[in-house]
Amino acid sequence: MRARVASGVGDNPRAHAGFASRWLACVLAIVAGLLALVAAPELASAQTTSNNSLTRLSSPGGSISMVPNAQGVERERDYYTPTRPWWINYEDCYENDVFTFSIESQVTGDTLEIWAGSDNCATNRPNTSNLGQCWILASVPLQTRTNTVRVPARTIVARNLGTTVPVTNVGPEVCDVSTDPTGEELTLYFMVVDGGQADESFAWDGGTGGIGFDMVGPSPPGRISVGVGENQLAIDLDDISTDPQRQRYEAFCVPQGTTINDALGLDGGTSSPPPGGSTPAAPLDGGLLDGGLLDAGLLDAGGSGAGLDAGGVDPDAAPEACFTEVLRRGGRPPLEYRCGRANAVSRTLQTGRLANNTMYAVAVAGQDALGNAGPVSQIECGRPIPLRDFYEEYTEGGGPGGGGFCNLSPGTLQQAAGALGAATLALALGCLGWRRRKGRA
Amino acid sequence: MASPPRIAPLLAAAFVSAALMQASPASAQLVGSEPRPATSKRVGPYADVSSQHAAFEVRFGPYSPKIDDSLSTPVYADFFGDTNRYMFGFEVDWQAWRVPYVGTLGLGVGWGYTQMAGTNKVEVVPDGEAPPNIAQESTLNIMPVYGVGVLRIDTFARNFYVPIVPYAKFGLAWAFWWVDDGLGTATNDVGQKGRDTSLGYQAAIGGMFLLDIFDPASALAADIESGVNNSYIFFEWSMSDYGGDQMNVGSSNWVTGLAFEM
């Protein structure tokens, strides 16, 4: 602590230096904080992605081995979340994603089998009558040094128990069998099988993120209401139930009259287009038939509809004012008609750009951390219409200005020149005062 | 400009504060156990230890843009209504020169931000149809930045134990403004984007009340530990105007906040 009592502005050069150093330290601290904010996600990401790789997995005798995540394991579709890169969600299943395993072998002539399960499948392998929760995914002869084995995601999801023969050509309906909202975590077992016995094996659990499948999305909001905007709808979400799986909400906007054929693109290209800005994230059917409408009961085997009440009105169908076949309360949402999303704590959802003067059937579904959309909410109608915003009203009322931050009209240029001159003068006077004071000191 | 009814309470507060300052030395003598240097002064609100070069203000107040002043019809009032909107901001002053027996003269730069929202309007309601439930808003964002010369007359507090520091500011302001129509930057019928800058002036006149008088010992500790010489609460009348061929997003209104001299 200095004993001297400073008398005020500018009378203590040493204190001046201290002041400057304090400000410098403050600025450096802010910069360091910003750098830490920027770098933290990168560091976290690096930690996340380093968990699966570079540790060679080998059977005890070294007959087979694999380096996970160094081209030892690949999948055709991009993973939904880097925290769980080997998990399978509904879209992965419906699209029939394929896992490719590259297994190095020191032996030939035996059989390589890949099993999935939560038990020790290598121990259970000899006892085909007691396979517990293990099911076979692939079986290929070991013939070369590097064996590439392709395993469809649907085969993993199918859980075909009680057999040592891998199931093939699994249909998309298997994606709707699972009902566990938390999904199922698995371990894969890679075995060298000779004469029905697993001679050697190693297990792979997917690393930190694990491997498994989760097909079930979270619950939707209990009630929605739709407000109108220009090229947009605003959806209020009410009666929200607690669902720990819910990470966000997704809205689906289907133009009135859209038929299943429209959605499937089977009408020769004259169907109503999806809402502007939405990118199809699924095939044209997007689960509408196999995973959506059939399961939701909208189309029964005869295609005549289901769930009608005594008056012949289906309470889960879209309202008459915006009726469409492809959206139904409780059914799987038509993924290509996504039109907006909001986080799980939001109570309103703004859609992306929609067509004005088009009536839409609107519903909302919850979405979990793996991207699974749950059943859709009740369906409401909404029609975007042209509106007047403030800037339109202002310019129509004769208000000047606008065009961009860099837009300089001649009048503004004159003002800017005057302002620059005045600022320069003020700065010069300030510098002059400072120099005079410094000279006296 | 401060209205007359506001001056009376300020003067009353000043006299009360002066009385408090007369009483403060007793408590101030308890500060510190070290023997005071021979040159030290009585511990009071201006017993600065560190030197003083800058002021920092945290500012808050209502904001009513003068947009309608240049229009024949009150578009702003119709759209956003007459409810109060508030602006918050910061200002940093370099107190470059101490004017003997008067106060400090310096240069300041400031930043502020405010936003106001109003529901978009229906172009046409078809006959026989109920008005739709409009859920889309326009938001007008205004972000002025300014540079001002600042005169703070602290001689009353420094030399006469009246803890009031009148001040005045004047300078140039440059306001960024932009309109969001609910989907993005608004665009008018001829495709012109609703964002621009307006150039004008910024002026203010006000007074700061010295908070150090309430606890001179703590004020001294703050000076020693963090270099904050004086703390104030201030109240000012702020004026900005952006006339001419541009959107006048200026406002004349009161502003209050906290100020620290360092």
Interface residues (C-beta under 8 A of the other chain):
Chain A: M1 R2 A3 R4 V5 A6 S7 G8 V9 G10 D11 N12 A15 H16 G18 F19 R22 V226 G227 V228 G229 E230 N231 Q232 L233 A234 D236 Q350 R353 R383 I385 P386 L387 R388 D389 F390 Y391 E392 E393 Y394 T395 E396 G397 G398 G399 P400 G401 G402 G403 G404 F405 N407 S409 G411 T412 Q415 A416 A419 A422 A423 A426 L427 G430 G433 W434 R437
Chain B: P37 T39 S40 K41 A47 D48 V49 S50 S51 Q52 H53 A54 I67 S70 L71 S72 T73 V75 Y76 D78 F79 F80 W94 Q95 A96 W97 R98 T104 L105 G106 L107 G118 N120 K121 V122 E123 V124 P132 N133 I134 A135 Q136 S138 L140 G147 G149 R158 G171 L172 W174 F176 W177 W178 V179 D181 G182 L183 A186 T187 N188 D189 V190 Q192 K193 G194 R195 D196 T197 S198 L199 G200 I224 G227 G244 D245 Q246 M247 M262
